[in-house]
């Protein structure tokens, strides 16, 4: 439940620097744009426009700073996450999305996360720990954020994992394990491999667009 102040306004809306672009078409889909390390709330806006023209776009900046670079949660070393911080920041972000839906008037049940790297990892964490906060996700260069003790109920959620075969940061088995975890929880998972490293390519945009078309997510969800 969204916490509210005495004036009725959501208290958590100000918890994240963000950029909201209202929809310009009757689409129904809202894209939650989550940047990689060092990015900000505007980084993935052009990608959002390209993926679902006319959709509402909610770009969010991570609250953690690592040597001056914004992130969504802390890590102890490359690929080693601060689990306590991850869970806390995931809950904060899910609460923020709920408050943003109240403020900007979009449907919380039709939010698709588009995350790159660190942003993809916290989107995966949201699916695993706060599954009602997302209808699905396009997770670009994601790895397992944590192994849930009990599988969430992800029936009806659709997830695209776009991974690089030569990614120096994400072993192949990590991406495959994330697909397994989400699939075992009931999500409809598509795992796509690119002959690439950690950086995104034109093929990632093509694959994501085809996935959205295939699942009807460029029109109304439901």
KAUR-V211594 format. One record per residue. RES is the residue in three letters. SS is DSSP state (A for helix, B for strand, O for the rest). PSI is psi as a letter, one per 20 degrees, with the letter a starting at -180 (NA if undefined). D_CENTER is the distance of its C-alpha to the mean C-alpha in Angstrom with 2 decimals. Layout:
res ss psi d_center
RES SS PSI D_CENTER
RES SS PSI D_CENTER
This chain:
res ss psi d_center
UNK O p 20.51
UNK O p 19.96
UNK O p 22.58
UNK B q 24.85
UNK O a 27.58
UNK O h 31.18
UNK O j 30.53
UNK O i 27.86
UNK O q 25.02
UNK B p 21.73
UNK A h 22.05
UNK A i 18.43
UNK A h 17.62
UNK A j 19.07
UNK A i 17.12
UNK O p 14.71
UNK O p 15.92
UNK B r 14.16
UNK B p 15.10
UNK B p 15.48
UNK B o 16.89
UNK O q 18.39
UNK O q 18.58
UNK O j 21.70
UNK O q 22.08
UNK O m 22.25
UNK O g 19.12
UNK O h 17.37
UNK O p 13.79
UNK B p 11.59
UNK B p 8.66
UNK B o 6.25
UNK B o 6.53
UNK B o 5.65
UNK O r 8.81
UNK O r 10.60
UNK O p 13.64
UNK O i 16.07
UNK O a 14.06
UNK O a 13.83
UNK O i 12.68
UNK O i 14.48
UNK O g 13.52
UNK O j 11.26
UNK A g 13.34
UNK A h 15.76
UNK A g 13.30
UNK A g 12.08
UNK A h 15.82
UNK A h 16.62
UNK A g 14.22
UNK O n 15.12
UNK O p 18.15
UNK O i 18.89
UNK O q 15.58
UNK B p 14.65
UNK B p 12.29
UNK B n 10.83
UNK B p 10.33
UNK B q 10.11
UNK O p 12.08
UNK O q 11.91
UNK O i 15.11
UNK B p 16.39
UNK B p 18.82
UNK B o 19.87
UNK O l 23.05
UNK O j 22.07
UNK B p 18.57
UNK B p 15.65
UNK B r 13.08
UNK O i 10.80
UNK O r 13.27
UNK O q 16.64
UNK B q 17.90
UNK B h 21.54
UNK B r 21.82
UNK O o 20.05
UNK O j 17.95
UNK B o 19.29
UNK B q 17.04
UNK O n 18.56
UNK A h 17.73
UNK A g 19.16
UNK A h 17.12
UNK A g 13.84
UNK A h 14.65
UNK A g 15.88
UNK A h 13.03
UNK A g 10.58
UNK A g 13.19
UNK A g 13.63
UNK A g 10.15
UNK A g 10.42
UNK A h 13.93
UNK A g 13.12
UNK A g 11.08
UNK A g 14.17
UNK A h 16.50
UNK A h 15.06
UNK A g 15.52
UNK A g 19.05
UNK A g 19.79
UNK A i 18.65
UNK O k 19.48
UNK O r 16.56
UNK O o 16.15
UNK A h 13.69
UNK A i 14.10
UNK A k 12.90
UNK B p 9.39
UNK B p 7.12
UNK B p 3.45
UNK B o 4.68
UNK B q 4.29
UNK B p 7.83
UNK O d 9.72
UNK A h 9.32
UNK A h 5.93
UNK A h 5.13
UNK A h 7.42
UNK A h 6.41
UNK A g 3.40
UNK A h 6.64
UNK A h 8.69
UNK A g 7.67
UNK A h 8.57
UNK A h 11.61
UNK A h 12.87
UNK O m 11.92
UNK A h 11.62
UNK A i 13.03
UNK A i 10.22
UNK O q 8.27
UNK O i 10.34
UNK B a 8.26
UNK B q 5.73
UNK B o 6.85
UNK B o 6.42
UNK B o 9.06
UNK O l 11.35
UNK O q 9.84
UNK O r 12.40
UNK O o 13.28
UNK O h 12.22
UNK O q 15.15
UNK O o 17.49
UNK O q 17.63
UNK O h 21.26
UNK O p 20.94
UNK O p 18.68
UNK O r 16.64
UNK O o 17.39
UNK O k 14.74
UNK O p 17.39
UNK O i 16.41
UNK O q 12.70
UNK B p 12.11
UNK B p 9.96
UNK B p 10.72
UNK B o 11.00
UNK B o 12.65
UNK B q 14.68
UNK B p 17.76
UNK O h 21.01
UNK O k 22.35
UNK O o 19.44
UNK O i 21.38
UNK O h 18.54
UNK O o 17.16
UNK O q 20.04
UNK A g 20.11
UNK A h 20.65
UNK A g 17.45
UNK A g 15.38
UNK A h 17.87
UNK A h 17.72
UNK A g 13.99
UNK A g 14.83
UNK A g 17.81
UNK A g 16.22
UNK A g 13.79
UNK A g 16.79
UNK A h 19.21
UNK O i 17.27
UNK O i 17.80
UNK O q 14.71
UNK B o 15.74
UNK B p 14.38
UNK B p 15.22
UNK B o 15.58
UNK B p 16.70
UNK B p 18.55
UNK B q 19.55
UNK O m 22.71
UNK O r 20.93
UNK O c 19.90
UNK O h 16.81
UNK O q 16.94
UNK O q 15.58
UNK O r 18.35
UNK A h 19.53
UNK A h 19.23
UNK A g 15.44
UNK A g 15.57
UNK A g 18.30
UNK A g 16.67
UNK A g 13.51
UNK A g 16.03
UNK A h 18.20
UNK A g 15.61
UNK A g 14.80
UNK A g 18.59
UNK A h 19.35
UNK O j 17.35
UNK O k 18.53
UNK O j 15.22
UNK O i 16.93
UNK O b 19.24
UNK O p 19.20
UNK O q 17.26
UNK O NA 19.59
